[in-house]
Amino acid sequence: MAMKMHVQSFQCLQIVTLLCALIFPVSCEEKDQLADQSIGEVASLDPYKKIHSLKGTVILKPWTKSSESWNAGGSSYYVLDVGDAKIMEFSAKEGVIIRFDQGMTPKDFESLIGKRVELTGHYVPKETVTKPLGQYPRGIDGKPKPRGSGFKVQSFKLIQ
């Protein structure tokens, strides 16, 4: 009886080994193909150059001594409150810090405070700050934290 169980276990182990030997090379080839494909796709679509549309409510936030204010640029700033929407990148607690493209100014947004809008534009990444003035938040390495991220607006429209 013990010998019979030992033979069955050995046969089962042989079958599993054979299956692994057959499946592993195929799965590695597929993973390599998928990895190559996704690398190519990522390289061709820079997420910061892609045009996005975001919906939300425009709010004006005052300067505070916070990382968010540092990122915004050190004075009062506009934020698009996106609620629970899934967006590419949050630059403010409520959503995105609104940045202005050519032809857009903060004055264009004064009348939009508290209103729902749809913004069209692209995300802007944080940039390294080399010589900040005054006090500033520092990273673990002691260097100034990057700033300047947000959503650069090319156009907007009121929505209900």
Residue frames as qw, qx, qy, qz and C-alpha x, y, z in Angstrom:
[[0.000, 0.884, 0.467, 0.000, 0.00, 0.00, 0.00],
 [0.295, -0.815, 0.108, 0.487, 2.78, 2.44, 0.94],
 [0.426, -0.161, 0.607, 0.651, 4.66, 1.52, -2.25],
 [0.257, 0.610, 0.673, 0.331, 1.53, 2.15, -4.35],
 [0.087, -0.951, -0.237, 0.179, 1.09, 5.66, -2.84],
 [0.405, -0.608, 0.348, 0.588, 4.76, 6.42, -3.42],
 [0.393, 0.148, 0.691, 0.588, 4.49, 5.43, -7.11],
 [0.124, 0.803, 0.557, 0.173, 1.31, 7.49, -7.54],
 [0.237, -0.896, -0.027, 0.374, 2.95, 10.53, -5.92],
 [0.437, -0.362, 0.517, 0.641, 6.00, 10.10, -8.15],
 [0.325, 0.425, 0.698, 0.476, 3.80, 9.86, -11.29],
 [0.020, -0.919, -0.391, 0.048, 1.85, 12.94, -10.23],
 [0.343, -0.757, 0.196, 0.520, 5.10, 14.83, -9.69],
 [0.438, -0.041, 0.639, 0.632, 6.31, 13.78, -13.15],
 [0.213, 0.692, 0.623, 0.297, 3.10, 15.05, -14.75],
 [0.156, -0.945, -0.166, 0.233, 3.33, 18.40, -12.95],
 [0.428, -0.539, 0.401, 0.605, 7.00, 18.76, -13.98],
 [0.399, 0.244, 0.691, 0.551, 6.16, 17.95, -17.59],
 [0.095, 0.854, 0.497, 0.123, 3.32, 20.48, -17.65],
 [0.273, -0.874, 0.040, 0.400, 5.54, 23.16, -16.15],
 [0.468, -0.278, 0.545, 0.638, 8.25, 22.43, -18.71],
 [0.299, 0.459, 0.678, 0.490, 5.72, 22.85, -21.52],
 [0.053, -0.898, -0.433, -0.057, 3.83, 25.85, -20.17],
 [0.436, -0.711, -0.001, 0.552, 6.69, 27.98, -18.78],
 [0.376, -0.113, 0.439, 0.808, 8.47, 28.76, -22.10],
 [0.075, 0.594, 0.629, 0.495, 5.15, 29.65, -23.75],
 [0.271, -0.881, -0.373, 0.105, 4.08, 31.95, -20.91],
 [0.459, -0.537, 0.132, 0.695, 7.51, 33.66, -20.90],
 [0.297, 0.183, 0.542, 0.764, 7.25, 34.35, -24.62],
 [0.083, -0.763, -0.562, -0.308, 3.78, 35.85, -24.18],
 [0.401, -0.814, -0.201, 0.369, 4.94, 38.02, -21.28],
 [0.441, -0.284, 0.306, 0.794, 7.91, 39.26, -23.31],
 [0.158, 0.435, 0.597, 0.656, 5.60, 40.12, -26.21],
 [0.239, -0.849, -0.466, -0.075, 3.20, 41.93, -23.87],
 [0.474, -0.669, -0.029, 0.573, 6.05, 43.81, -22.18],
 [0.372, -0.028, 0.431, 0.822, 7.50, 44.88, -25.55],
 [0.018, 0.623, 0.603, 0.497, 4.07, 45.99, -26.74],
 [0.326, -0.864, -0.366, 0.113, 3.27, 48.00, -23.61],
 [0.478, -0.474, 0.117, 0.730, 6.69, 49.70, -23.65],
 [0.254, 0.208, 0.525, 0.785, 6.06, 50.78, -27.24],
 [0.138, -0.750, -0.569, -0.307, 2.59, 52.04, -26.42],
 [0.432, -0.780, -0.228, 0.390, 3.80, 54.02, -23.41],
 [0.442, -0.263, 0.264, 0.816, 6.61, 55.59, -25.42],
 [0.137, 0.363, 0.562, 0.731, 4.19, 56.74, -28.13],
 [0.300, -0.755, -0.422, -0.402, 1.59, 58.24, -25.76],
 [0.273, 0.111, -0.477, 0.828, 3.10, 60.72, -23.31],
 [0.204, -0.653, -0.723, 0.095, 0.30, 61.20, -20.77],
 [0.192, -0.621, -0.191, 0.735, 1.31, 64.84, -20.23],
 [0.005, 0.193, -0.460, -0.867, 0.87, 65.67, -23.92],
 [0.060, -0.402, -0.871, -0.276, -2.48, 63.96, -24.34],
 [0.274, -0.273, -0.035, -0.921, -5.54, 66.25, -24.31],
 [0.166, -0.314, -0.893, 0.276, -8.02, 65.52, -21.51],
 [0.326, -0.525, -0.230, -0.752, -11.45, 66.85, -20.54],
 [0.263, -0.162, -0.778, 0.547, -12.26, 67.26, -16.85],
 [0.335, -0.640, -0.382, -0.576, -15.57, 68.20, -15.25],
 [0.489, -0.356, -0.594, 0.530, -15.97, 69.79, -11.85],
 [0.164, -0.942, -0.288, -0.042, -16.53, 72.91, -9.81],
 [0.449, 0.532, -0.216, 0.685, -14.09, 75.82, -9.83],
 [0.554, -0.782, -0.240, 0.155, -12.92, 76.93, -6.40],
 [0.273, 0.773, -0.303, 0.486, -10.49, 79.66, -5.36],
 [0.812, -0.419, -0.301, 0.272, -8.13, 78.61, -2.60],
 [0.120, -0.963, 0.215, -0.108, -6.13, 81.06, -0.48],
 [0.488, 0.511, -0.631, 0.320, -2.42, 80.66, 0.11],
 [0.790, -0.589, 0.099, -0.143, -1.53, 78.51, 3.09],
 [0.067, -0.683, 0.728, -0.007, 1.76, 77.22, 4.37],
 [0.859, 0.025, 0.484, -0.166, 1.29, 73.82, 2.74],
 [0.440, -0.155, 0.729, 0.500, 2.80, 71.62, 0.04],
 [0.390, 0.639, 0.645, 0.155, -0.29, 72.23, -2.10],
 [0.071, 0.971, 0.078, -0.213, 0.20, 76.01, -1.99],
 [0.359, -0.593, 0.543, 0.474, 3.90, 75.54, -2.71],
 [0.476, 0.186, 0.771, 0.380, 2.99, 73.45, -5.73],
 [0.278, 0.823, 0.496, 0.019, 0.46, 76.08, -6.86],
 [0.479, 0.541, 0.065, 0.688, 3.03, 78.87, -6.80],
 [0.389, -0.141, -0.415, 0.810, 2.75, 80.74, -3.54],
 [0.248, 0.018, 0.101, -0.963, -0.42, 82.83, -3.84],
 [0.652, 0.254, 0.495, -0.516, -4.16, 82.19, -4.08],
 [0.056, 0.234, -0.832, -0.499, -4.97, 79.71, -6.83],
 [0.745, 0.110, -0.076, -0.653, -7.83, 78.05, -8.67],
 [0.220, -0.153, 0.963, -0.031, -8.66, 74.37, -8.28],
 [0.633, -0.024, -0.467, -0.617, -11.10, 72.19, -10.17],
 [0.484, -0.176, 0.734, -0.443, -12.96, 70.09, -7.60],
 [0.438, 0.162, -0.747, -0.472, -13.60, 66.83, -9.45],
 [0.804, -0.260, 0.150, -0.513, -15.44, 65.10, -6.59],
 [0.780, -0.238, 0.577, -0.035, -15.11, 61.32, -6.80],
 [0.754, 0.630, -0.129, -0.133, -14.07, 61.27, -10.46],
 [0.834, -0.220, 0.305, 0.403, -11.06, 59.19, -11.41],
 [0.348, 0.922, -0.161, -0.061, -8.41, 61.41, -12.95],
 [0.790, 0.409, -0.326, 0.321, -4.84, 60.83, -14.09],
 [0.538, 0.049, -0.425, 0.727, -3.16, 62.90, -11.39],
 [0.321, -0.884, -0.341, 0.001, -4.30, 64.93, -8.39],
 [0.443, 0.365, -0.220, 0.789, -2.33, 68.12, -7.78],
 [0.286, -0.368, 0.279, -0.840, -4.76, 69.42, -5.12],
 [0.261, 0.016, 0.859, -0.441, -6.76, 67.69, -2.41],
 [0.573, 0.441, 0.408, -0.557, -10.00, 68.23, -4.34],
 [0.780, 0.565, 0.267, 0.022, -8.67, 67.63, -7.85],
 [0.691, 0.251, 0.150, 0.661, -6.29, 69.65, -10.01],
 [0.183, -0.653, -0.030, 0.734, -4.64, 73.03, -9.72],
 [0.555, 0.759, 0.334, 0.066, -5.74, 75.07, -12.71],
 [0.422, -0.371, 0.323, 0.761, -2.88, 76.37, -14.86],
 [0.431, 0.783, 0.197, -0.403, -3.45, 78.82, -17.69],
 [0.668, 0.206, 0.473, 0.536, -2.42, 78.32, -21.31],
 [0.158, -0.068, 0.239, 0.956, -1.78, 81.14, -23.76],
 [0.272, -0.337, -0.464, -0.773, -4.86, 83.31, -24.11],
 [0.616, -0.588, -0.513, -0.104, -6.22, 82.27, -20.68],
 [0.124, 0.453, -0.450, 0.760, -5.78, 84.29, -17.50],
 [0.152, -0.245, -0.818, 0.497, -6.90, 83.97, -13.89],
 [0.282, 0.210, 0.140, -0.926, -9.35, 86.83, -14.57],
 [0.494, 0.018, -0.642, -0.585, -11.20, 84.52, -16.98],
 [0.484, -0.203, -0.847, 0.080, -11.99, 82.28, -14.01],
 [0.063, -0.038, 0.467, -0.881, -13.17, 84.92, -11.49],
 [0.597, 0.005, -0.040, -0.801, -16.76, 84.62, -12.70],
 [0.720, 0.060, -0.649, -0.239, -16.57, 80.79, -12.65],
 [0.023, 0.235, -0.800, 0.552, -15.98, 80.35, -8.92],
 [0.455, 0.102, 0.668, -0.580, -18.58, 77.93, -7.57],
 [0.726, 0.422, -0.063, -0.539, -19.81, 76.94, -11.03],
 [0.806, -0.015, 0.576, 0.136, -19.57, 73.57, -12.80],
 [0.350, 0.759, -0.369, -0.405, -17.36, 73.61, -15.85],
 [0.944, 0.137, 0.222, 0.200, -15.72, 71.29, -18.34],
 [0.113, -0.833, 0.423, 0.338, -12.05, 72.05, -18.88],
 [0.911, 0.376, 0.051, 0.159, -10.07, 70.87, -21.88],
 [0.046, 0.884, -0.459, 0.071, -6.30, 70.79, -21.71],
 [0.819, 0.190, -0.508, 0.185, -3.40, 68.67, -20.53],
 [0.744, -0.641, -0.085, 0.167, -1.73, 67.71, -17.29],
 [0.283, 0.811, -0.390, 0.331, 1.50, 69.45, -16.31],
 [0.835, -0.185, -0.420, 0.305, 4.16, 67.57, -14.29],
 [0.463, -0.862, 0.038, 0.205, 6.03, 68.98, -11.31],
 [0.613, 0.650, -0.228, 0.386, 9.37, 70.60, -12.07],
 [0.713, -0.265, -0.295, 0.578, 12.52, 70.77, -10.00],
 [0.074, -0.987, -0.038, -0.139, 13.14, 74.09, -8.27],
 [0.736, 0.266, -0.283, 0.555, 16.81, 75.09, -8.20],
 [0.275, 0.078, -0.359, 0.889, 16.92, 78.34, -6.20],
 [0.262, -0.728, -0.600, -0.203, 13.69, 78.94, -4.26],
 [0.031, 0.481, -0.233, 0.844, 13.17, 82.17, -2.35],
 [0.541, -0.432, 0.236, -0.682, 12.09, 82.24, 1.29],
 [0.496, -0.192, 0.797, -0.286, 10.81, 79.19, 3.12],
 [0.671, 0.263, -0.478, -0.502, 9.91, 76.09, 1.17],
 [0.919, -0.208, 0.265, -0.203, 9.09, 72.44, 1.77],
 [0.095, 0.618, -0.768, -0.136, 12.03, 70.07, 1.50],
 [0.893, 0.073, -0.394, -0.203, 12.25, 66.45, 0.49],
 [0.899, -0.417, 0.022, 0.130, 14.05, 63.77, 2.48],
 [0.764, 0.211, 0.023, 0.609, 17.26, 64.68, 0.66],
 [0.316, -0.585, -0.168, 0.728, 16.99, 68.31, 1.90],
 [0.148, 0.061, 0.465, 0.871, 16.37, 69.70, -1.57],
 [0.417, 0.206, 0.157, -0.872, 13.30, 71.82, -2.38],
 [0.534, 0.315, 0.779, -0.091, 10.27, 69.78, -3.36],
 [0.155, 0.158, 0.606, 0.764, 9.30, 70.05, -7.03],
 [0.256, 0.550, 0.492, -0.625, 6.32, 72.20, -7.93],
 [0.210, 0.375, -0.381, -0.819, 4.23, 73.46, -10.81],
 [0.042, 0.176, 0.951, 0.250, 1.97, 70.48, -11.50],
 [0.382, 0.396, 0.391, -0.738, -1.67, 70.87, -12.41],
 [0.501, 0.495, 0.687, 0.176, -3.95, 71.02, -15.41],
 [0.104, -0.297, 0.244, 0.918, -3.17, 73.57, -18.15],
 [0.436, 0.610, 0.585, -0.311, -6.49, 74.80, -19.53],
 [0.229, 0.029, 0.554, 0.800, -6.82, 75.41, -23.25],
 [0.338, -0.305, -0.362, -0.814, -10.60, 75.94, -23.23],
 [0.072, 0.179, 0.826, -0.530, -13.58, 75.70, -20.91],
 [0.345, -0.340, -0.473, -0.736, -17.37, 75.69, -20.98],
 [0.429, -0.171, 0.501, -0.732, -20.08, 76.02, -18.38],
 [0.382, -0.133, -0.878, -0.258, -22.15, 72.90, -17.73],
 [0.582, -0.431, 0.002, -0.689, -25.35, 72.30, -15.80]]
